[in-house]
Structures are given as structure tokens and as C-alpha cells.
Amino acid sequence: MLTVLRTTWPLLLGILLLMVGNGMQGTLLGIRGNIEGISTSHMSVVMAAYFGGFLLGSRVVPGMIQKVGHVRVFAALGSLISSLLILYAVAPHWIAWAAMRFLIGFCFSGVYITSESWLNASTTNDSRGQAMSAYMIVQMLGIISAQLLMNTADPAGYLLFVIPSVLVSLSFLPILLSTQPAPQFTTLKRMSFGKLFRVSPLGCVGIFLMGGVFSALFGMASVWGSSKGLSVTEISAFVAAIYTGGLVLQYPIGWLSDHSDRRLIVLGLAILGFVTCLATYRLDPGIWGLLAAAALVGGVANPIYSLLLAYTNDFLDASDMAAASAGLLFINGVGAMTGPLITGWMMSAIGPDGFWIYIGLLLVMLAAYTGWRRTRRPTPTQDQNFAVIAPSATPVAVEAALENAGAEDAGKPA
């Protein structure tokens, strides 16, 4: 791992700064929206717009890279991100914010694709697995660190909009000044959604549901906290707990999944998440109880996402895994766009704790469907190792992570 860090630290540092900037703007908008008097339903549109832009970017940006190259795409999108992050404070209106969030989602998708391509190309087959693990850890640490910076200034002012803009601008320096040449970029082949569903109904349905869970957690947690009257420190701690739980539980759950039925683990985690949401909704656990609930739900959501990808790939040849993963990421993106919208509607209709009801409903639906699918198909031979994959990863990172997981599995003694 130390060797990997020595060779890839400029790229990882750039990605860390990107994630800090992105993590700050998501939390800040939820808090600032409450200060500006923007309704929960309107804030849900703002938050959903990011995932719509991210989804479009994942489809459009690869073609842009093939036409004009990594460096030009990276510089153009990065400059736009920095500008938009400051403009939030200039135009505090939900329609303007939704338009800017859509553009930022599009730009971040392209920036991630570019940086992940560079990271993938800068490592060898022997070190790629460690590099991708470090990348996923850096993603989580970036978002967690962003929550600490939320407490450095008044969210009603301008400074908290300036900080992520500066960090995103600085993140391009280590990446663009890297001695590693820009890699060749090839577009992933496609797999029809009908074929993908026939390969793994649970993978398709589960990934769609988890897209809603993830976007509700990532997009609406700060909106919920503001609606509940939590302080900035409490809201930032709540968001940080979500990602800390995911970071801590990914690896032990991943190890367990390689030694038992993945569907049984998905079922157990979904039930645990549902019970946590129900208990948080029915009780008044206080701030420490809320932090524990956030860590548990975050610790459930992130591993389930990776488990469903690994489970789907258990039914595929290695040559089809990248195409299937790209299809699943698109399904996840569609689910993610609906998450904030439905959460916002439920919070407006029944109160702030509609946040917990929505996430709990999605998890109990996943548990029910997983239990039913276990009666329809025998447990497959698990040819694909568990790969730690963040729900915000692009197809480039997913392909590299799954390729390494498959290589590790191939190296096992028969």
C-alpha cells in the first residue's frame, strides 16, 4: 500500500480535495436553504437535480473525452464547478440552485471519470486493487472532512461557498501536473436492460432501491437536520456519521460476503436498516442516538450497493461484467433522481421524519424482494470477489475494481 501511495498520491490528493468540495456544497445547501426560507419540496428538487446531471454526465462525458481529450474536458468542467460553487450565494433561489446543481452534477461526473481514468492508468495490474481501495477510502474521508469544515464559518455568509470553490480549484493542480500521461479512453460496451434483468432481477431492483436510499442520505440529510432544528455542528456530525459507518463496515461485510450467501447478507442488512429507521422515527433518541442511527444506516447502505454488484457479476462471464456494471449504475442513477423528490414530498406531507419513513420503506421493500428471490433461484457459485465500490463511483472506477476482484479470485487455489 505504501508503494501505491508513493506513486499515486498526487491523484489521490486531487480526488480528496474534490470530495471535500463536493461534500461541503451538499450539506451547505440544505442548511442555507432553510435560512433562505426555501421550502422542503423545493429543496428536494434542488437536491435531485444533482443526480440528474450526474446521470447525464456519465452518458455524455465519455464522448467529449474521445473528441477533445482528458485535459481539455477536465479543465473546462473544473472551471465551471468552481464558478458555480460561488454563484450559489449570489442567487439564493430554488430554481437557480436546481439549475446549478444539475450542471455541477454533470461536471462532477466528468471530473470523476477523468481522474479515475488517470488513476487506473497510473497503476499496474499488481497494484490496481490497492489503488482502488485507497481511492474509495479517500472518497469517504473527503466527505467526512467536509463536514468538519462546515463549522468554520457562518452558513448565512459567503465564506463557506468560497472554501469548496477554492478546494476544487486546487484539486486540479496535482492531477494536471502529474507526470502520468493522459490515458486512452474507451467507451464501455452496452448491455440491454432486458438482458440485465434476466441475468439478475435482484441486482436491478436492489440497485434501483439503493439509488433512492443513497440519494436521500446524501441529498436530504442536511435538509432533514435543518427541518428538525439541529445546529450546524449537529447536522455536519450527522452527515459525517453516515459516511463513517459506511467506511468502517464495508470491509468486514465484504469479507463475510465472500464466505456466505450474498443474498442472505443483503436481507439481514436491509432488515437492520429498516429497524434502525423505524426506531429513530418512533423514538426521540437525542443527538447521540441520531448519530448512531446515521452510522448504522450508512453502514448498511454502502455495503449493500457493493454486494448487489458482486452478486450480479456472479452470474456473468468476465467479458460482460463491465457492461452489466455500467447498466446497473444507470439504474442506480434513475433511482437516485427519485430519492430526494419523494423524500421531500413525504417530509412536506407528514413532517421532517418522512425522511426516515422513506428510507425505511425502501429497505423493507429490498428485504422482502430479496427474501422472495431466494425462493426462486439457488445460490450461485461466487466467482466474483467483493469489491468496495462507492455509490458515487463512475463506470471507470467500477470496471477497475471489479476487474481486480476477478483477478484476485482467479488467483485462488482451486
C-alpha positions in Angstrom: 0.0 0.0 0.0 2.9 2.4 0.8 4.3 1.9 -2.7 0.9 2.7 -4.2 0.6 5.8 -2.1 4.1 7.0 -3.2 3.2 6.7 -6.9 -0.4 7.8 -6.8 -0.5 10.4 -4.1 -0.9 13.4 -6.4 -4.0 11.9 -8.0 -5.4 10.8 -4.6 -4.8 14.2 -3.1 -6.7 15.8 -6.0 -9.6 13.4 -5.5 -9.6 14.1 -1.8 -9.9 17.9 -2.4 -12.7 17.3 -5.0 -14.6 15.2 -2.5 -14.2 17.8 0.3 -15.6 20.5 -2.1 -18.5 18.3 -3.2 -19.3 17.2 0.3 -19.4 20.7 1.6 -21.8 22.0 -1.1 -24.3 19.3 -0.5 -24.5 19.9 3.3 -24.3 23.7 3.0 -27.2 24.0 0.6 -29.5 22.0 2.9 -28.7 24.4 5.8 -28.6 27.6 3.7 -31.9 26.7 2.1 -33.6 26.7 5.5 -32.0 30.1 6.3 -33.3 31.5 3.0 -36.8 30.1 3.6 -36.8 27.7 0.7 -39.5 25.0 1.3 -38.6 21.3 1.7 -40.4 20.4 -1.5 -38.4 22.9 -3.5 -35.1 21.8 -1.8 -35.9 18.3 -2.8 -35.9 19.4 -6.5 -32.6 21.2 -5.9 -31.0 18.0 -4.4 -32.5 15.7 -7.1 -31.1 17.9 -9.8 -27.5 16.9 -8.9 -28.2 13.2 -9.6 -29.9 14.1 -12.9 -26.8 16.0 -14.0 -24.5 13.2 -12.8 -26.5 10.6 -14.7 -26.4 12.7 -17.9 -22.7 13.3 -17.5 -21.9 9.6 -17.2 -23.5 9.1 -20.7 -22.2 12.3 -22.4 -18.7 13.0 -21.0 -17.0 9.8 -22.4 -17.9 11.1 -25.9 -16.5 14.5 -25.0 -13.2 13.0 -23.8 -12.9 10.9 -27.0 -13.3 14.1 -29.1 -11.1 16.7 -27.3 -9.1 14.7 -24.7 -8.9 14.3 -21.0 -7.1 17.6 -20.2 -9.5 19.9 -22.0 -12.6 18.2 -20.6 -11.1 18.2 -17.1 -10.1 21.9 -17.2 -13.4 23.0 -18.7 -15.6 21.2 -16.3 -13.4 22.0 -13.3 -13.6 25.7 -14.1 -17.3 25.6 -14.3 -17.6 23.8 -11.0 -15.5 26.5 -9.2 -17.7 29.2 -10.7 -21.0 27.6 -9.8 -20.0 26.9 -6.2 -19.6 30.7 -5.6 -22.8 31.6 -7.6 -25.0 29.7 -5.1 -24.6 32.5 -2.7 -25.3 35.1 -5.3 -28.6 33.7 -6.5 -30.3 32.0 -3.4 -33.4 30.9 -5.3 -34.5 27.3 -5.7 -34.9 27.4 -9.5 -31.4 28.9 -9.9 -30.0 26.4 -7.4 -31.6 23.5 -9.2 -30.1 24.6 -12.5 -26.7 25.0 -10.9 -26.9 21.7 -9.1 -27.7 19.9 -12.4 -24.7 21.5 -14.0 -22.5 20.7 -11.0 -23.7 17.0 -11.1 -22.8 16.9 -14.8 -19.4 18.4 -14.2 -18.5 16.2 -11.2 -19.4 13.1 -13.2 -17.0 14.2 -15.9 -14.3 15.2 -13.4 -14.6 11.8 -11.7 -14.4 9.9 -14.9 -11.3 11.8 -15.9 -9.5 11.4 -12.6 -10.5 7.8 -12.2 -9.1 7.0 -15.7 -5.9 8.7 -14.8 -5.6 6.7 -11.5 -6.5 3.5 -13.3 -3.8 4.1 -15.9 -1.1 5.1 -13.4 -1.1 1.7 -11.7 -0.1 -1.8 -12.7 -2.2 -4.9 -12.6 -0.5 -5.9 -9.4 -1.2 -2.7 -7.6 -4.6 -1.7 -9.1 -6.6 -3.3 -6.3 -4.8 -1.4 -3.6 -5.1 1.8 -5.6 -8.8 1.4 -6.0 -9.2 0.6 -2.3 -7.2 3.7 -1.4 -9.4 5.7 -3.8 -12.7 4.6 -2.2 -11.2 5.3 1.3 -10.2 8.8 0.1 -13.7 9.4 -1.2 -15.2 8.7 2.2 -12.6 10.7 4.1 -13.1 13.7 1.8 -16.8 13.8 2.5 -16.2 13.3 6.3 -13.6 16.1 6.3 -16.0 18.4 4.5 -18.4 18.2 7.5 -15.6 19.4 9.8 -15.1 22.5 7.6 -18.8 23.3 7.8 -18.2 24.5 11.3 -15.5 27.1 10.3 -17.9 29.9 9.3 -21.5 31.1 9.4 -23.6 29.3 6.7 -25.6 32.5 6.2 -22.5 34.2 4.8 -20.3 33.7 1.8 -17.1 32.1 3.1 -18.5 28.5 3.2 -19.3 28.9 -0.5 -15.8 30.2 -1.3 -13.9 27.4 0.6 -15.2 24.5 -1.6 -14.7 26.6 -4.7 -11.0 27.1 -3.8 -10.6 23.5 -2.8 -12.0 22.2 -6.1 -9.7 24.7 -8.0 -6.7 23.4 -6.0 -7.6 19.8 -6.7 -6.7 20.2 -10.4 -3.1 21.1 -9.7 -1.8 17.6 -8.6 -3.8 15.9 -11.3 -3.0 18.1 -14.2 0.7 18.4 -13.1 1.0 14.6 -12.8 3.8 13.1 -14.9 1.5 10.3 -15.8 0.3 10.9 -19.4 -3.4 11.1 -20.0 -4.7 7.5 -20.7 -6.5 6.2 -23.7 -10.2 6.3 -23.1 -12.6 3.6 -24.5 -16.3 3.6 -24.1 -17.8 0.6 -22.3 -19.9 -1.7 -24.4 -23.6 -1.7 -23.5 -25.9 -4.5 -22.3 -29.6 -4.1 -22.8 -31.7 -3.6 -19.6 -33.9 -6.6 -20.6 -30.9 -8.9 -20.7 -29.5 -7.4 -17.5 -32.8 -8.0 -15.7 -32.9 -11.6 -16.9 -29.3 -12.1 -15.6 -30.2 -10.7 -12.1 -33.6 -9.4 -11.2 -32.4 -8.8 -7.7 -29.4 -6.8 -8.9 -31.6 -4.5 -11.0 -34.4 -4.0 -8.4 -32.0 -3.7 -5.5 -29.7 -1.2 -7.2 -32.7 0.9 -8.1 -33.9 0.9 -4.5 -30.5 1.6 -3.1 -30.2 4.6 -5.5 -33.2 6.1 -3.7 -31.7 5.3 -0.3 -28.3 6.8 -1.2 -29.6 10.0 -2.7 -31.9 10.5 0.3 -29.0 10.2 2.6 -26.6 12.2 0.5 -29.0 14.8 -0.7 -31.6 15.3 2.1 -29.8 14.6 5.3 -28.9 18.3 5.9 -32.4 19.4 4.8 -33.9 17.0 7.4 -31.5 18.3 10.0 -32.4 21.9 9.3 -36.1 21.0 9.5 -35.6 19.3 12.8 -33.8 22.4 14.2 -30.4 20.8 14.6 -27.4 23.1 14.8 -24.8 23.3 12.1 -22.4 21.2 14.3 -25.1 18.5 14.8 -26.0 18.4 11.1 -22.4 18.1 10.0 -21.8 15.4 12.6 -24.9 13.5 11.4 -23.7 13.6 7.8 -20.2 12.6 8.8 -21.6 9.6 10.8 -23.4 8.3 7.6 -20.1 8.0 5.8 -18.1 6.9 8.8 -20.4 3.9 9.2 -20.0 3.1 5.5 -16.3 3.3 5.7 -16.0 1.1 8.8 -18.4 -1.6 7.8 -17.5 -2.1 4.1 -14.6 -4.4 4.6 -15.9 -6.7 7.3 -19.2 -7.1 5.4 -17.2 -7.7 2.2 -15.1 -10.4 3.8 -18.3 -12.1 5.1 -19.9 -11.9 1.7 -17.1 -13.8 0.1 -17.7 -16.7 2.5 -21.5 -17.0 2.6 -24.7 -16.3 0.5 -24.7 -12.7 -0.5 -28.5 -12.5 -0.6 -28.7 -13.6 3.0 -26.3 -10.8 3.9 -28.4 -8.3 1.9 -31.5 -9.5 3.6 -30.0 -9.1 7.1 -28.6 -5.7 6.4 -31.8 -4.4 4.9 -33.8 -5.6 7.9 -31.2 -4.0 10.2 -31.5 -0.7 8.3 -35.3 -0.8 8.4 -35.4 -1.5 12.2 -33.0 1.4 12.7 -35.1 3.8 10.7 -38.3 2.6 12.5 -36.8 3.0 15.9 -35.4 6.5 15.0 -38.9 7.6 13.7 -40.8 6.2 16.7 -38.4 7.3 19.5 -36.7 10.6 20.3 -33.1 9.2 20.6 -31.3 12.6 21.1 -28.3 13.6 19.2 -26.1 10.6 20.1 -28.9 8.2 19.2 -29.2 10.1 15.8 -25.5 9.8 15.2 -25.7 6.0 16.0 -28.7 5.7 13.6 -26.9 7.6 10.9 -23.8 5.4 11.2 -25.9 2.2 11.1 -27.9 3.2 8.1 -24.8 4.5 6.3 -23.0 1.3 7.2 -25.9 -0.7 5.7 -26.4 1.3 2.5 -22.8 1.4 1.2 -22.1 -2.4 1.6 -25.5 -3.4 0.1 -24.6 -1.4 -3.0 -21.3 -3.3 -3.5 -22.9 -6.6 -2.6 -25.6 -6.3 -5.3 -22.9 -5.5 -7.9 -20.9 -8.5 -6.8 -24.0 -10.7 -6.7 -24.9 -9.8 -10.3 -21.5 -10.5 -11.5 -21.6 -14.0 -10.0 -23.9 -14.8 -13.0 -21.7 -13.2 -15.7 -18.6 -14.0 -17.7 -15.7 -11.7 -17.1 -16.2 -10.1 -20.5 -19.8 -9.0 -19.6 -19.1 -7.6 -16.2 -18.2 -4.0 -17.3 -21.2 -3.7 -19.5 -23.5 -5.0 -16.8 -22.0 -2.7 -14.2 -22.5 0.3 -16.4 -26.2 -0.7 -16.8 -26.6 -1.1 -13.1 -25.0 2.3 -12.5 -27.6 3.9 -14.9 -30.4 2.1 -13.0 -28.9 3.4 -9.7 -28.9 6.9 -11.2 -32.5 6.8 -12.1 -33.4 5.6 -8.6 -31.2 8.4 -7.2 -33.1 11.1 -9.1 -36.4 10.0 -7.5 -35.0 9.8 -3.9 -34.9 13.5 -2.9 -38.2 14.2 -4.7 -40.1 11.5 -2.9 -38.3 12.3 0.4 -39.2 16.0 0.1 -42.8 15.2 -0.7 -43.1 12.9 2.3 -41.4 15.4 4.6 -43.8 18.1 3.4 -46.8 15.8 3.9 -46.1 14.2 7.2 -43.3 16.2 8.7 -39.5 16.0 8.8 -39.4 12.4 9.9 -40.8 11.4 6.5 -37.0 11.2 5.8 -36.8 8.1 8.0 -40.0 6.6 6.7 -38.9 6.8 3.1 -35.6 5.2 3.7 -37.1 2.5 5.9 -39.8 1.7 3.3 -37.1 1.3 0.6 -35.1 -1.0 2.8 -38.1 -3.2 3.8 -39.0 -3.5 0.2 -35.5 -4.6 -0.6 -35.7 -7.1 2.3 -39.0 -8.5 1.0 -37.8 -8.8 -2.6 -34.5 -10.4 -1.6 -36.3 -13.0 0.6 -38.7 -13.8 -2.3 -35.8 -14.1 -4.8 -34.1 -16.6 -2.5 -37.0 -18.9 -3.1 -36.8 -18.5 -6.9 -33.1 -19.3 -7.6 -30.4 -21.3 -5.9 -27.3 -19.7 -4.5 -24.8 -19.1 -7.4 -21.2 -20.1 -7.3 -19.5 -16.9 -6.1 -16.9 -16.4 -8.8 -16.5 -12.7 -8.1 -14.8 -11.3 -5.0 -16.5 -8.5 -3.1 -15.2 -5.1 -4.4 -15.5 -2.0 -2.3 -17.4 0.5 -4.5 -18.9 3.8 -3.5 -22.4 4.6 -4.9 -20.9 7.8 -6.4 -18.3 6.0 -8.4 -18.4 6.2 -12.2 -18.2 3.2 -14.6 -14.4 3.7 -14.9 -13.8 3.0 -11.2 -16.3 0.2 -11.0 -14.8 -1.6 -14.0 -11.3 -1.3 -12.5 -12.5 -2.5 -9.1 -14.4 -5.5 -10.5 -11.5 -6.4 -12.8 -9.2 -6.6 -9.8 -11.7 -8.5 -7.8 -12.0 -11.1 -10.6 -8.2 -11.3 -10.9 -7.9 -12.0 -7.2 -10.5 -14.7 -7.4 -8.7 -16.3 -10.4 -5.5 -16.5 -8.3 -7.1 -18.6 -5.6 -6.2 -22.2 -5.4 -8.9 -24.5 -6.8 
